[in-house]
Amino acid sequence: MDTGVLLAGIPLASPVTLLSGCVGFCEDLMRLEGFDFSSVGAVFLKGTTLEARRGNPPPRIAETHGGLLNAIGLQNPGARHVVDTILPAIQHLPTRLIANIAGSSVEDYREVARIFDDSPVHGMEINISCPNVKEGGAAFGSDPRVAARVVETVKQSTSKPIITKLSPNVTDIGLMARAIIDAGTDAISAINTVMGMAIDLENRRPVLGNGQGGLSGPAIKPIALLAVWRIHQVAGPKGIPIIGQGGIITGRDAMEFILAGASAVGLGTSLFRNPLASSEVLSEMMTWLRHYEADHFDQIRGTLAWPE
Ligand SMILES: Cc1cc2nc3c(=O)[nH]c(=O)nc-3n(C[C@H](O)[C@H](O)[C@H](O)COP(=O)(O)O)c2cc1C
């Protein structure tokens, strides 16, 4: 059975990818016995900014019912360090490496994209869920015009495929999808985390050092599925692929995203519990393919029968 998918011109051996911020720069996975990179379609590397960042004060992670709340604050060693020191040690891995780029101004995104353009990564994912410090602190991902500007700028700064990662913290995610497609994105990742808060009753304080954070894991799967379906209505006719993500634990979860219109899927929070989940998810997805009497995921993609 052919499990390969073509994502924005990047051939992936499998539709199952590993998500940004959940596997760092592959350091732990490379040490993990039994981990097979060749069964992973792509690894989305840790969010990277122009300058190194120390991230938010602790605690940065809190468990909630069915979910994980995080406010890491984009801790990373800076784009130059990633390209000069980290990539040479992981570029041989038998999978595709996608940089995840972030910034606090449009110019930051441009500079980071230029640095990664001259590197062995196969593509760049733009994280637009970052505060636009220059223009009042609202996230780039919540204003379609600003999101489009970031995408256009990155597109002009690299010849590599670009994937824009949409935030669910908006009123109309279809509108955001339309804006970034018009701006030239080659693919869409959906969804990033859902804003939330956990409260420590004894101390009358938020649990996270940053106050608020992003919720991930099974708790957000229904939000993610509807978002992917909405985006698919816009992106499908234009041939723009979607990497569905948000709470995927099993192959069954993953197939739900394929039915909703995703060409590939991503595992994030589930890896903290089971770092070997990717091969299990892929083999379960293939069982579902056989159940549908299909030879390829493309035959199932977007075939959800929405009620009339
Ligand atoms: C601890 C943690 C760190 C994350 N860091 C990033 C990041 O640096 N850049 C990014 O675009 N998304 C980041 N994410 C979001 C994930 O890549 C993913 O989109 C989200 O968690 C939804 O998928 P999941 O429910 O399978 O985890 C992070 C998520 C977690 C849990």
The ligand as an SDF file (V2000), in Angstrom:
LIG
                    3D

 31 33  0  0  0  0  0  0  0  0999 V2000
    4.5620   22.0070   24.7800 C   0  0  0  0  0  0  0  0  0  0  0  0
    4.0930   22.5170   23.4340 C   0  0  0  0  0  0  0  0  0  0  0  0
    4.8950   23.3890   22.7260 C   0  0  0  0  0  0  0  0  0  0  0  0
    4.4720   23.8770   21.4700 C   0  0  0  0  0  0  0  0  0  0  0  0
    5.2880   24.7130   20.7520 N   0  0  0  0  0  0  0  0  0  0  0  0
    4.9070   25.1410   19.5160 C   0  0  0  0  0  0  0  0  0  0  0  0
    5.7680   25.9560   18.7330 C   0  0  0  0  0  0  0  0  0  0  0  0
    6.9140   26.2560   19.1190 O   0  0  0  0  0  0  0  0  0  0  0  0
    5.3130   26.3980   17.5090 N   0  0  0  0  0  0  0  0  0  0  0  0
    4.0710   26.0430   17.0350 C   0  0  0  0  0  0  0  0  0  0  0  0
    3.6990   26.4590   15.9280 O   0  0  0  0  0  0  0  0  0  0  0  0
    3.2380   25.2380   17.7570 N   0  0  0  0  0  0  0  0  0  0  0  0
    3.6200   24.7920   18.9800 C   0  0  0  0  0  0  0  0  0  0  0  0
    2.7930   23.9610   19.6980 N   0  0  0  0  0  0  0  0  0  0  0  0
    1.4830   23.5420   19.1300 C   0  0  0  0  0  0  0  0  0  0  0  0
    1.5700   22.1360   18.5190 C   0  0  0  0  0  0  0  0  0  0  0  0
    2.5280   22.1090   17.4670 O   0  0  0  0  0  0  0  0  0  0  0  0
    0.1890   21.6710   17.9670 C   0  0  0  0  0  0  0  0  0  0  0  0
   -0.2110   22.4970   16.8940 O   0  0  0  0  0  0  0  0  0  0  0  0
   -0.9100   21.7000   19.0250 C   0  0  0  0  0  0  0  0  0  0  0  0
   -0.4040   21.2830   20.2780 O   0  0  0  0  0  0  0  0  0  0  0  0
   -2.1280   20.8440   18.6570 C   0  0  0  0  0  0  0  0  0  0  0  0
   -1.8060   19.4890   18.4830 O   0  0  0  0  0  0  0  0  0  0  0  0
   -1.8730   18.3640   19.6810 P   0  0  0  0  0  0  0  0  0  0  0  0
   -3.2130   18.5190   20.3380 O   0  0  0  0  0  0  0  0  0  0  0  0
   -1.6760   17.0640   18.9910 O   0  0  0  0  0  0  0  0  0  0  0  0
   -0.7620   18.6860   20.6300 O   0  0  0  0  0  0  0  0  0  0  0  0
    3.2000   23.4740   20.9440 C   0  0  0  0  0  0  0  0  0  0  0  0
    2.4050   22.5860   21.6850 C   0  0  0  0  0  0  0  0  0  0  0  0
    2.8260   22.0940   22.9070 C   0  0  0  0  0  0  0  0  0  0  0  0
    1.9440   21.1250   23.6680 C   0  0  0  0  0  0  0  0  0  0  0  0
  1  2  1  0
  2  3  1  0
  2 30  2  0
  3  4  2  0
  4  5  1  0
  4 28  1  0
  5  6  2  0
  6  7  1  0
  6 13  1  0
  7  8  2  0
  7  9  1  0
  9 10  1  0
 10 11  2  0
 10 12  1  0
 12 13  2  0
 13 14  1  0
 14 15  1  0
 14 28  1  0
 15 16  1  0
 16 17  1  0
 16 18  1  0
 18 19  1  0
 18 20  1  0
 20 21  1  0
 20 22  1  0
 22 23  1  0
 23 24  1  0
 24 25  2  0
 24 26  1  0
 24 27  1  0
 28 29  2  0
 29 30  1  0
 30 31  1  0
M  END
$$$$
